[in-house]
Amino acid sequence: MVRLTSQPCRVIVRICLALTVSLAVGAAARADETVTIGGSRVALIRPKAVRASVILLPGGDGAINVGDRGDIHGLLGNQLVRTRNAYAARGLAVMVADANTDLKAAVDYMAAIKRPVTVIGTSRGTLRAAEGIARGARPDALVLTSGFLSPESGSSSNVMSILGSPSALPRTLVIHHTSDGCKVTLPAGVDPFIKWSGGRARAKWLSGGAEEGDPCQARGHHGFNGLDGQVVSLAAGFR
């Protein structure tokens, strides 16, 4: 039978206490909650010290299926959904919006927390961003990742066709993968959009990562598989 001395026991107690304090501090530093914006339930992460705000617009059908405490049950693999906590860790108040969320109301809500407010949309979320701006939403900045940008992107429905004119565009950053193989977000659509923007948008190209499965889904280059840190760094820093 092995007998433990009092010294190791005291060390174990101190470690347990340190972990308990660490978890308590982490819980106090941010809070996940569910709020309703114009009848739509969204997830909100509010760090203790907020430097700015972001609104994340996922792709696909946009149905994030928010629970009662900011918990998300849909589109968990989506690039913006899976990295939402990384934005909060940078001191940003984060709203993950549902497809039916009124973007103007969402921008106004986040502006009351902390400006500047940046809208970040990916894939079909870029269309929802454009539709919201066309209806009067006025974010301080816009980030479009793997976007439906122009006719050359491969879709008749795109940011250019929705807005009609670049005059409503805020400062805009396009983040695109050089090997995006999705037929409606082709890399060829980026340059025409940048030219159309009249100086309001610029592009940042990423390469590398991993390609798995459907080229239009989150595990491919379209979803920046393996490059989450780079995407978050670029998008979070663009204000």
Secondary structure, 3 states (H helix, E strand, C coil): CCCCCHHHHHHHHHHHHHHHHHHHHHHHHEEEEEEEECCEEEEEEEECCCCEEEEEECCCCCCCCECCCCCECCCCCCHHHHCHHHHHCCCEEEEECCCCCCHHHHHHHHHHHCCCEEEEEECHHHHHHHHHHHCCCCCCEEEEECCCCCHHHCCCCCHHHHHCCHHHCCEEEEEEECCCCCCCCCHHHHHHHHHHCCCCEEEEEECCCCCCCCCCCCCCHHHCCCCHHHHHHHHHHCC
